[in-house]
């Protein structure tokens, strides 16, 4: 079976039309037709259950595809902390409930490292846990360990996740974090119980 890819953004016709135009521009003419046939663009508002069926049936994805996407890429979506729970609601509905399903994340730090860390804590509470190695990647191609520059806030030695950054914003903005989330064993057992 050929891999199908759905590009999504906020459920606004102008944004989705722009995504479709970008597909056509990236893969033009008759030579790009096979790739364009595997790509589709659909709107989705995080946490809005009413847009999930259209997202799942978008483009050429077969209707019989089991629940649902085996890979979801979140590219620069974690900066808006007020949307984390809505995003997690959508991930819960859209990610296949299998041991190999993954949410692949690339997140910038323009709102600080605490924001992606907050998302990861909330994701863990929903059964999505870090898988594999997480790294920071710089604009110059350098790689370093995720969270290398954090130190505990004074007086918070006993509180998990209470950190402050030692890198200034101009340097921090030259880096992104990349990594993957997958379902915890406990979440997978829970899904089996729901079948």
C-alpha positions as CSV (number, residue, x, y, z in Angstrom):
1,X,0.0,0.0,0.0
2,X,1.3,3.5,-0.9
3,X,1.9,5.9,1.9
4,X,-0.8,8.7,2.1
5,X,0.1,12.0,3.6
6,X,-2.4,14.5,4.9
7,X,-1.3,18.1,5.4
8,X,-3.4,20.0,7.9
9,X,-3.7,23.5,9.4
10,X,-6.4,25.4,11.2
11,X,-9.8,24.8,9.6
12,X,-9.9,27.9,7.5
13,X,-10.5,27.7,3.7
14,X,-7.8,30.3,2.8
15,X,-5.1,28.3,4.8
16,X,-6.1,25.0,3.3
17,X,-6.2,26.4,-0.3
18,X,-2.7,27.7,0.4
19,X,-1.6,24.2,1.5
20,X,-3.0,22.7,-1.7
21,X,-1.3,25.4,-3.8
22,X,2.0,24.6,-2.1
23,X,1.6,20.9,-3.0
24,X,1.0,21.9,-6.6
25,X,4.1,24.2,-6.6
26,X,6.3,21.6,-4.9
27,X,5.4,18.8,-7.3
28,X,4.5,20.5,-10.6
29,X,3.5,19.1,-14.0
30,X,3.0,15.5,-15.1
31,X,6.2,14.4,-13.3
32,X,4.8,15.5,-10.0
33,X,1.4,13.8,-10.5
34,X,2.2,10.5,-8.7
35,X,3.4,12.4,-5.6
36,X,0.4,14.9,-5.7
37,X,-1.9,11.9,-5.8
38,X,-0.6,10.7,-2.4
39,X,-0.9,14.2,-0.8
40,X,-4.0,16.0,0.4
41,X,-4.7,19.0,2.5
42,X,-7.6,19.3,5.0
43,X,-8.6,21.6,7.8
44,X,-8.7,20.6,11.4
45,X,-9.2,22.7,14.6
46,X,-7.5,21.1,17.6
47,X,-10.0,19.5,19.9
48,X,-12.9,19.8,17.5
49,X,-14.3,16.3,17.2
50,X,-16.6,17.4,14.3
51,X,-13.6,17.9,11.9
52,X,-12.0,14.6,12.7
53,X,-14.1,12.5,10.3
54,X,-13.3,14.8,7.4
55,X,-9.6,14.7,8.3
56,X,-9.6,10.9,8.4
57,X,-11.4,10.7,5.0
58,X,-9.3,13.4,3.4
59,X,-8.0,12.8,-0.1
60,X,-7.2,9.2,-1.0
61,X,-6.9,7.6,2.4
62,X,-8.9,4.4,2.2
63,X,-12.0,4.5,4.4
64,X,-11.1,1.1,5.9
65,X,-7.8,2.4,7.4
66,X,-7.6,1.3,11.0
67,X,-7.5,3.9,13.7
68,X,-6.0,6.2,12.2
69,X,-2.6,7.7,11.5
70,X,0.5,5.7,12.1
71,X,2.6,8.9,12.1
72,X,1.7,12.5,13.0
73,X,4.2,15.3,12.6
74,X,3.9,18.3,14.8
75,X,6.0,21.1,13.3
76,X,6.2,24.2,15.4
77,X,2.9,23.6,17.2
78,X,3.9,23.6,20.8
79,X,4.6,27.3,21.4
80,X,1.0,28.0,22.2
81,X,0.6,26.5,25.6
82,X,-3.1,27.4,25.9
83,X,-3.8,25.0,23.0
84,X,-1.9,22.0,24.4
85,X,-4.9,20.1,25.8
86,X,-6.9,20.6,22.6
87,X,-4.0,19.4,20.6
88,X,-3.7,16.3,22.9
89,X,-7.5,15.7,22.4
90,X,-6.9,15.6,18.7
91,X,-3.8,13.3,19.0
92,X,-5.9,10.9,21.1
93,X,-8.5,10.6,18.4
94,X,-6.1,10.6,15.4
95,X,-3.1,8.5,16.4
96,X,-3.3,4.8,15.7
97,X,-3.5,2.8,19.0
98,X,-0.6,0.6,18.2
99,X,2.9,0.2,19.8
100,X,4.6,1.6,16.7
101,X,2.4,4.7,16.2
102,X,4.4,7.9,16.7
103,X,4.0,11.6,17.1
104,X,7.1,13.2,15.6
105,X,7.8,16.6,17.0
106,X,10.0,19.5,15.9
107,X,9.5,22.5,18.2
108,X,11.1,25.8,18.4
109,X,11.9,27.7,21.6
110,X,10.6,31.2,20.8
111,X,8.3,30.9,23.8
112,X,11.0,29.2,25.9
113,X,11.9,25.6,26.6
114,X,9.4,25.4,29.4
115,X,6.5,25.4,26.9
116,X,7.5,22.2,25.1
117,X,8.4,20.7,28.5
118,X,4.9,21.5,29.7
119,X,3.4,19.8,26.7
120,X,5.4,16.7,27.3
121,X,4.2,16.5,30.9
122,X,0.6,16.9,29.8
123,X,1.1,14.3,27.0
124,X,2.5,11.8,29.6
125,X,-0.7,12.3,31.6
126,X,-2.6,11.2,28.5
127,X,-0.5,8.1,27.9
128,X,1.9,9.6,25.3
129,X,5.5,9.2,26.4
130,X,8.9,10.1,25.0
131,X,10.4,7.4,22.7
132,X,14.0,7.3,21.6
133,X,16.5,10.0,21.8
134,X,15.5,13.7,22.0
135,X,17.9,16.2,20.7
136,X,18.2,19.9,20.1
137,X,19.3,20.8,16.5
138,X,20.8,24.2,15.7
139,X,20.5,26.4,12.7
140,X,24.1,25.5,11.9
141,X,23.4,21.7,12.0
142,X,25.0,21.1,15.4
143,X,23.2,18.7,17.7
144,X,23.2,18.6,21.5
145,X,21.3,16.8,24.3
146,X,17.8,18.1,24.9
147,X,17.7,20.4,27.9
148,X,21.4,20.7,28.2
149,X,21.3,24.3,29.6
150,X,18.7,23.9,32.3
151,X,19.3,24.4,36.0
152,X,16.9,23.9,38.9
153,X,15.3,27.0,40.3
154,X,16.5,27.9,43.7
155,X,14.3,26.4,46.4
156,X,12.7,23.9,43.9
157,X,15.1,21.0,44.4
158,X,12.3,18.6,45.2
159,X,9.9,19.7,42.5
160,X,10.1,17.7,39.2
161,X,10.3,19.9,36.1
162,X,10.9,23.2,37.8
163,X,13.8,24.7,35.8
164,X,15.1,27.9,34.5
165,X,17.1,28.6,31.4
166,X,20.6,29.9,31.3
167,X,20.7,30.7,27.6
168,X,19.4,34.1,26.4
169,X,16.5,34.2,23.9
170,X,18.6,35.2,20.9
171,X,20.7,32.1,21.2
172,X,17.8,29.9,22.3
173,X,15.9,30.8,19.1
174,X,18.7,29.2,17.0
175,X,17.6,25.8,18.2
176,X,14.7,23.4,18.0
177,X,14.0,20.1,19.8
178,X,13.2,17.0,17.8
179,X,11.9,13.7,19.2
180,X,9.0,11.2,19.2
181,X,6.1,10.3,21.4
182,X,4.4,6.9,21.5
183,X,1.7,5.3,23.6
184,X,2.8,4.0,27.0
185,X,2.3,0.3,27.7
186,X,-0.4,1.2,30.2
187,X,-2.3,3.2,27.6
188,X,-2.1,0.4,25.1
189,X,-3.4,-2.1,27.7
190,X,-6.3,0.4,28.3
191,X,-7.1,0.5,24.6
192,X,-7.3,-3.3,24.5
193,X,-9.8,-3.2,27.3
194,X,-12.0,-0.8,25.3
195,X,-12.2,-3.1,22.3
